[in-house]
Amino acid sequence: MDTTAAPAAQPRTASGGRLIGLLAASHLGPSLTVTVVAAVLAATAGRDTGGTALTASAVLTGQLSVGWCNDRADLRRDIATGRRDKPLVTGAVTPRTVATAALCALALCVPLSLVNGLSAGAVHLAGVALAWAYNLGVKRTPLSWLPYAAAFGLLPAFVTLGLPTHPWPPGWAMAAGALLGVGAHAANVLPDIEDDLTTGVRGLPQRLGARRARLMAAIPLLAASAVLVFGPSTPVGPPEWSGLAATGALAVAITLPPPSGPHSRLPFVAALLLALLDVALLVLRGGALA
């Protein structure tokens, strides 16, 4: 992470404001979402209450470390593009505090991951390392999709390898996770493509441009839905068929030109909803993981 100082003109905030700023810089919403998904998957796959709590603790600390690393690494770019929604830009929290929090969360993540088992812990830490690598440089390359694909694909493995018999998850679960990761990466980039290009972030979605980036979001997310519905050997019921139909409609909404112009957030919102439906399908099929 670079050593850019916080904007000097910003006033010092009270401790409560700094705490709020620190939490906001952690990307708390996505961090909690991934943590809840991992915990639900662990419970449905057969881990007991203690094991589910250990899974959630490892994932939460890993996600928090990634979120803080992301905001700290992006500080120069966020200042250049005037991101007033970023606590580091507004001075609500200092760069040093965010960097320290990221490293502390990472330090906690290591033992919390390994206590789930050596193989499970190694898999989870590999996913966290990939996310840090994305933040620290891979996001600017044509391989920007790879950390997302690998980290999301490894999440079911972290869950199942923590079971008493340490099984690997079925291939459909890891494939769906990887597809979900690629689509989530493209969806996350959609609102910021122009700012990214201005500041030299040229990941694969940015290089493709807005229209093809929408396809990069829609196709993998829809493919993940199909894998989640048809991959497990268990019967496909009305909830699965309904989910697949909804994801198909959202995929079409993502790919169509936005009616309000290129700056519309409609494709991003549709992609976010599609990703959430995929997560719901993954949880719904979680009992077939082990």
PyMOL commands that set and color helices and strands:
alter all, ss='L'
color gray80, all
select helices_A, chain A and resi 15-25+28-45+49-73+75-80+87-90+95-114+118-135+138-140+145-161+171-198+204-208+210-230+238-255+266-284+286-288
alter helices_A, ss='H'
color red, helices_A
deselect
rebuild
show_as cartoon
